[in-house]
Structure formats: C-alpha cells, structure tokens
Amino acid sequence: MKEFGVVATRYASSGTHIEALRIAPIENNALGKTVEVTRHRAVMLIKEGNTLLSLFKVDGKWRRGAKVEIFLLLTEYLKTKKDAPTRDNLENLPSF
C-alpha cells in the first residue's frame, strides 16, 4: 500500500466537511506530484489500506503531521483525532 501526504484541503461552504484534498505520494521520504482528490476518493484510499498523513511546511521543508483516519459519526469524516464534533478537523492545513 502507499503513503500519501495531505498538503491542503477545501471545505464546503458550510465549513463542516471537506469537499476535496490535495495529496501527494510519499516515496523514499520524497514528495511526488500533488493531485486533487474528492473526499470520497480519500475515504476509499484509506479503506484500500493506504495511509494519509497531514503535512506541514516548516522552514521550507515538509514535516509529517498526524495520520488521517475515517471516523463514522453521522457520516464518514476525515479526522486526525476522534472527537465529538460532527465535522472534519483538518482545518490547520492550507485551503485551496
């Protein structure tokens, strides 16, 4: 299975859930080409056994953040921690 870094997110106008993510494959500690995927595709990547991690730039270099997981509340949310709010919680990543 593959490892992907999430470098940016786009939330719905309601601000409660992610509509799309920008991800890039991570191979040999190098970041590949960034592509845009839908929320549904990100969920499917995780269900297929791939790993998604949040990535942050520090001093111009990408740093690994938390693992993105699926949490089922009323729907499937993309989160880095299981908490009560019914919304995605990757808002610290850049928006696009």
N, C-alpha and C positions, 0 to 999 in steps of 0.2 A: 504494500500500500504506500501511498505518497503522503508527503507532508507539505502543507500549504501555509503561507503567511497571509494574514488579512491585513491589508495596509490602509484601507478606507472603507467607509460604509455610507449608504444613502438610506435615510429613514423616510417612511411615509409622511405625508403632510400632517398627520395626527401626532407624529413623534413617538408612537408606541411601538412600532416594529420596523425592522429593516426590510427594505424592498430589494436592495442589491448590495453586493460587496465587491471590492477589488481585491483579488487574491493573486499570489504568485507561487509557483512551486519552489520548494527549498531542496536543493541537491548539493551535497558536499559543502554545506554551510554557505552556499551561494544562492542568491535570489534570482529566479528565472523571470521570464516576461510576465508582466501584470495583465490580467484579463478581468473583465467584469462578469460576474455570475449573479443569477437571481437568488433570492432567499431559498426558494425551493431547491435549486441546484446545490447550494451549500449544505442544506439538510441531507440531500442524497449523497453528497461526497462523504459526509460523516457516517451515514448509515452504511456506506460501502466499505467502511474501515479506514478511511483516510483521516489524517489529523489536520485540523485547522488551528493555528496559533495567531493571536494578535501580535503585530509587530509595531515597534515604535522607533523613531529615529532619535538617537542621542549623539550629539557631536558629529552629525553627518553619517553615522553608522546605524544600521538596523539592529535592534535588540529584540530578543524574544520576550513576549508577554505571556499571558495566560492562555491555556488551552480553551478553545471554543467548543461548547457542548450543546446538546439539544436537551431542553427541559420541557416536558409536557405539562402545561397548566390548563388553559382552555384551548390552546393550540400549541404548536411546536415553536418555541422561542429559541433564539441563538443567544447564549449567555456564557460568561466566563465563571459565574458563580450562581449557585441555586439560591434564589431569594424569592420573596413573596410577590413583588410587583409583577403584574401581567404586562411585561414589555421586555424588549431586548435590552441588553446592557453593555453594548459596545460603543457607547457614545463618546468615549475618550479618544477614539480613533478619528482621523480626519474625515470630513464629509466630502462627497463629490456630487 
